[in-house]
Amino acid sequence: MPSRRVHLKFDEYLKEHGVIHGYTYADSVHRRMDKDLVVWGSEHREIDFYHSEEGIREWLKGFSHLAYQETLTDYLRVAMGHLVLDDMASRYEYKNEYELMKSAYRSFIQRGFHRRYFKEK
C-alpha cells in the first residue's frame, strides 16, 4: 500500500489535472481511509464498508453541515483516488511513484471518478 506521502502527492496530481480544487487539503480523508485497516491491497474494499463509494458517501454526510458541497465533492474524489492508488499498487509493480500515479490517474478517469459529485439526498 502506498504511504501517506504518496497519497498526498496523488492529491497534488489530481489538483494539477483539475479534478479537485487547489485549496483542498484532504489529510483527514486519508486518515479515515487508513483507520483500523487490517487487510491491505485491493481486497480491503470488500471488507471495510468505508472503502466503498457508498460507505465514503455515508461518512461524508456527517460533514454536510460543516463543509460546502464543493469541498465534500473534493473529499469524495480524494477518497476514490485513495482506493484507486491502493488498488493499482497492489496489482502491479511500477518503476517509480510517478508511473504509479500516472497509471492510477488513467484508471481513475476510466472509472469516471472525476465526474462524481457529493450531493446529500
HELIX and SHEET records of a PDB file:
HELIX    1   1 ARG A    4  GLU A   16  1                                  13    
HELIX    2   2 ASP A   27  ASP A   34  1                                   8    
HELIX    3   3 HIS A   44  ILE A   47  1                                   4    
HELIX    4   4 PHE A   49  HIS A   51  5                                   3    
HELIX    5   5 GLU A   53  LYS A   61  1                                   9    
HELIX    6   6 GLN A   69  ARG A   91  1                                  23    
HELIX    7   7 GLU A   97  GLN A  110  1                                  14    
HELIX    8   8 PHE A  113  ARG A  115  5                                   3    
END                                                                             
